[in-house]
Amino acid sequence: MFFSKLREDIQSIIERDPAARNGWEVLTCYPGLHAVVMHGWAHACWRAGLKWMGRFISYIARIITGIEIHPGATIGERFFIDHGMGVVIGETAEIGDDVTLGSDAILHPHVVIYKGAKIGDRFEAHSHAIVREYCEIGDRVMVNRLSYRWGQPDRGDIIVFADEAGAERNAQNPIVGGLRSLAAGLGLVPPSEEDFIKRVIGLPGETVEVRDGVVYIDGDELPEAAVSDGGYLSTRDESFMPPTVGPEDEYFVMGDNRPRSSDSRSLLGTIDREQIIGRAFVLMWPFDRAGSLSAPDYPGVDDE
């Protein structure tokens, strides 16, 4: 049982990490694997009532790997911690199957991460957060899959898109896709495991730059405001990104929680038009925030 699970974990890492050359290298040189294996021992002790032993094994694992996983945390199959230094996973965190976690991630108590999620570096999920693919926090939205069949995404649109491996799903029957999107929004079926959601910031051919957290499009400041000022940014940051020209038919996307968003500034890169599934146009859950999702105006940028 132990060795079959270990082989499965090693194979899943090889499949997800292009830098992994063979199983021996993964077994001997991947601290993320070592941390997960030792967590299995610690978690077994914890469930058996051997709390001190579970904590001690977790402590030794942290010294060896730089990864701290509380022995009470629930972790699914084929969990891959990439690099891993600085990762902290709390006692009541729940992590589904086939999850990939970057370095310096912090998962506070009661965080739930669903199957297939990919969490970027330096991500922090606070208590009771629900994280789906690339950190959609708990909200359920309806997606119009016909929006871009005859048109193009506009700046400010909230788009749902697939990773490159799942991009071929765009070719499915739009009626079937729409019905599935509605069912997922109502919670009748699980959401697709490869769908991400971000806001369009830069259009194809535009030069995007970030200075002290302020976005510039072709040299003009993009007017954005915090939620408290009537905008959509949950938090501003002070990040920097040199001028980057968007390729043809590719879009620069960013999350609204800028300090904790993995987006076109880093991990995701620009999003190819073929990856885009549709536009999120209705927030269905939670009910107290339900309503339409419309793209804002950007005076001084889109007026030209």
C-alpha positions in Angstrom: 0.0 0.0 0.0 2.7 2.5 1.0 5.0 1.7 -1.9 2.1 1.7 -4.5 1.1 5.2 -3.2 4.7 6.4 -3.3 5.0 5.2 -6.9 1.8 7.0 -7.8 3.0 10.2 -6.1 6.3 10.1 -8.0 4.6 9.5 -11.3 2.2 12.4 -10.8 5.2 14.7 -10.1 7.0 13.6 -13.2 3.8 14.3 -15.2 3.4 17.8 -13.8 7.0 19.0 -13.5 8.9 19.2 -16.7 12.1 19.5 -14.7 11.7 16.0 -13.2 13.9 13.7 -15.3 13.2 10.4 -13.6 11.7 8.7 -10.5 15.0 8.4 -8.6 15.6 12.1 -8.9 12.1 12.8 -7.6 12.5 10.3 -4.7 15.8 11.6 -3.5 15.7 15.4 -4.4 12.1 16.6 -4.0 11.3 18.0 -0.6 7.7 18.3 -1.5 7.4 14.6 -1.8 9.3 14.0 1.4 7.0 16.4 3.3 3.9 14.6 2.0 5.2 11.2 2.9 6.1 12.3 6.4 2.7 14.0 6.7 1.2 10.6 6.0 3.0 9.1 9.0 2.2 12.2 11.2 -1.5 12.1 10.2 -1.8 8.4 11.0 -0.4 9.1 14.5 -2.7 12.1 14.9 -5.8 10.0 14.0 -4.7 7.2 16.3 -4.6 9.7 19.2 -0.8 9.9 19.3 -0.9 13.7 19.1 2.6 14.4 20.4 4.2 11.9 18.0 2.3 13.4 15.1 3.5 16.9 16.0 7.0 15.7 16.5 7.1 14.0 13.0 5.7 17.2 11.5 8.4 19.2 13.3 11.2 17.0 11.9 9.6 17.2 8.4 9.7 21.0 8.7 13.4 21.0 9.6 14.3 18.6 6.7 12.1 20.1 4.0 11.2 23.7 5.0 7.5 22.7 4.7 5.2 22.8 7.6 2.1 20.6 7.5 0.0 20.2 10.6 -0.6 16.5 11.3 -4.3 17.2 11.5 -4.5 18.5 7.9 -6.5 16.4 5.4 -4.6 15.9 2.2 -5.9 14.1 -0.9 -4.1 11.8 -3.3 -1.2 12.9 -5.6 -0.6 16.2 -3.7 2.4 18.0 -5.3 4.3 20.8 -3.4 6.5 22.3 -6.1 9.8 23.6 -4.5 7.9 24.2 -1.2 10.2 26.3 1.0 8.0 28.3 3.3 4.7 26.4 2.7 2.5 26.3 5.8 -0.7 24.2 5.9 -2.9 24.5 9.0 -4.6 21.8 11.1 -8.1 22.1 9.6 -7.1 22.7 6.0 -8.7 20.2 3.5 -6.9 19.6 0.2 -8.4 17.6 -2.6 -6.8 15.1 -5.1 -4.3 16.2 -7.7 -3.6 19.6 -6.2 -0.3 21.5 -7.0 1.0 24.0 -4.5 3.8 26.6 -5.1 6.4 27.9 -2.6 5.7 30.2 0.3 2.0 29.4 0.3 0.1 29.8 3.6 -3.2 27.9 4.1 -4.9 29.1 7.3 -7.5 27.1 9.3 -10.6 25.8 7.5 -9.3 26.4 4.0 -10.8 24.0 1.5 -8.9 23.4 -1.8 -10.8 21.5 -4.4 -9.5 18.7 -6.7 -7.2 19.8 -9.4 -6.4 23.3 -8.1 -3.1 24.8 -9.0 -1.9 27.4 -6.4 0.9 29.8 -7.3 3.9 31.0 -5.3 3.4 33.3 -2.3 -0.3 32.6 -2.2 -2.2 33.0 1.1 -5.7 31.7 1.8 -7.4 33.0 4.9 -9.7 31.1 7.2 -12.8 29.6 5.6 -11.6 30.4 2.1 -12.7 28.0 -0.7 -10.2 27.7 -3.4 -10.8 26.3 -6.9 -8.5 26.4 -9.9 -6.2 29.3 -9.6 -7.9 30.6 -6.5 -11.5 31.4 -7.2 -12.6 32.1 -3.7 -16.0 30.5 -3.1 -18.1 32.5 -5.6 -20.2 30.8 -8.2 -20.8 32.6 -11.5 -22.7 32.0 -14.7 -20.7 32.0 -17.9 -21.9 33.1 -21.3 -20.1 30.8 -23.7 -21.5 32.6 -26.8 -20.1 36.0 -25.9 -16.9 35.7 -27.9 -18.1 33.4 -30.6 -18.7 36.4 -32.8 -16.9 39.1 -30.8 -13.7 39.7 -28.9 -13.1 40.2 -25.2 -13.1 43.8 -24.0 -10.9 45.3 -21.3 -12.4 44.8 -17.9 -14.3 41.6 -18.9 -14.2 38.8 -16.3 -13.3 35.8 -18.4 -13.3 32.1 -17.8 -10.6 30.2 -19.6 -9.0 26.8 -19.8 -5.4 25.9 -19.3 -3.6 24.8 -22.5 -4.3 21.2 -21.9 -8.1 21.9 -21.7 -8.4 24.5 -24.4 -10.0 22.0 -26.9 -13.1 22.1 -24.8 -14.0 25.4 -26.4 -15.1 23.5 -29.4 -17.9 21.7 -27.6 -21.5 22.3 -28.3 -22.3 25.8 -26.9 -25.8 24.8 -25.7 -24.4 21.8 -23.8 -21.6 24.0 -22.4 -24.2 26.6 -21.3 -26.4 24.1 -19.6 -23.4 22.7 -17.7 -22.3 26.2 -16.7 -25.7 26.8 -15.3 -25.7 23.5 -13.4 -22.3 24.2 -12.0 -23.4 27.7 -10.9 -26.3 26.1 -9.0 -24.0 23.5 -7.5 -25.8 20.6 -9.3 -22.5 19.4 -10.9 -18.9 20.2 -9.9 -17.2 23.0 -11.9 -14.7 22.0 -14.6 -11.3 21.2 -13.0 -9.4 23.2 -15.6 -11.3 26.5 -15.7 -9.6 29.6 -14.4 -11.2 33.1 -13.9 -9.5 36.5 -14.3 -10.1 40.1 -15.5 -8.9 41.2 -18.9 -6.5 44.1 -18.5 -4.4 44.2 -21.7 -5.6 43.6 -25.2 -3.5 42.0 -28.0 -0.6 44.2 -29.2 -0.8 46.6 -26.2 2.2 47.3 -23.9 1.3 46.6 -20.3 3.5 47.9 -17.5 3.1 47.9 -13.7 4.9 50.4 -11.5 4.2 50.5 -7.7 1.1 48.5 -8.3 -0.3 50.9 -10.9 -1.1 49.5 -14.3 -0.1 51.4 -17.5 -1.4 50.6 -20.9 0.7 51.9 -23.8 2.1 54.5 -21.3 -1.3 55.7 -20.0 -2.3 54.9 -16.4 -5.3 52.5 -16.2 -7.8 54.0 -13.8 -8.6 51.4 -11.2 -10.1 51.8 -7.7 -10.5 49.7 -4.6 -13.8 48.2 -3.6 -14.1 50.8 -0.8 -14.0 53.5 -3.5 -16.5 51.9 -5.8 -14.0 49.9 -7.8 -13.1 46.2 -8.0 -9.7 45.9 -6.4 -10.0 44.0 -3.1 -6.4 45.0 -2.3 -3.7 47.1 -4.0 -0.1 46.1 -4.0 3.2 47.7 -4.9 4.4 45.2 -7.5 6.6 46.1 -10.5 6.6 44.6 -14.0 8.6 46.0 -16.9 6.8 46.9 -20.2 5.5 43.7 -21.8 4.0 43.6 -25.3 1.0 41.3 -25.7 1.3 38.8 -28.6 -1.3 38.7 -31.3 -4.6 37.1 -30.2 -3.4 36.9 -26.6 -4.8 38.8 -23.6 -3.1 40.0 -20.4 -5.2 39.1 -17.4 -5.0 39.9 -13.7 -6.9 39.0 -10.6 -8.7 41.6 -8.5 -6.8 40.5 -5.3 -3.5 41.7 -6.8 -1.0 40.9 -4.0 -2.1 37.2 -4.0 -3.1 36.7 -7.6 -1.1 34.4 -9.9 -1.8 35.9 -13.3 -0.2 37.2 -16.5 2.5 38.9 -14.5 4.0 35.6 -13.6 2.7 32.0 -13.7 -0.1 32.2 -16.2 1.4 34.4 -18.9 -0.8 35.9 -21.5 -4.0 33.9 -22.4 -4.5 32.8 -26.0 -7.8 33.5 -27.6 -8.4 29.8 -28.1 -8.2 29.2 -24.4 -11.1 31.5 -23.5 -14.4 29.7 -22.8 -16.7 32.6 -22.1 -17.5 35.7 -20.1 -18.7 35.6 -16.5 -21.8 37.8 -16.4 -23.8 36.9 -13.3 -22.6 36.3 -9.7 -24.9 33.7 -8.3 -23.3 32.9 -5.0 -23.2 34.1 -2.3 -26.7 35.4 -2.5 -26.0 38.6 -0.6 -23.7 39.7 -3.4 -25.6 38.2 -6.3 -25.9 40.4 -9.3 -24.6 41.2 -12.8 -20.9 41.4 -13.6 -20.2 44.2 -16.0 -17.0 45.6 -17.4 -16.0 49.0 -16.0 -15.2 52.1 -18.1 -11.6 53.1 -18.4 -11.6 56.9 -19.3 -8.3 58.1 -20.7 -7.4 54.6 -22.0 -10.3 53.3 -24.0 -11.4 56.8 -25.2 -8.4 57.0 -27.6 
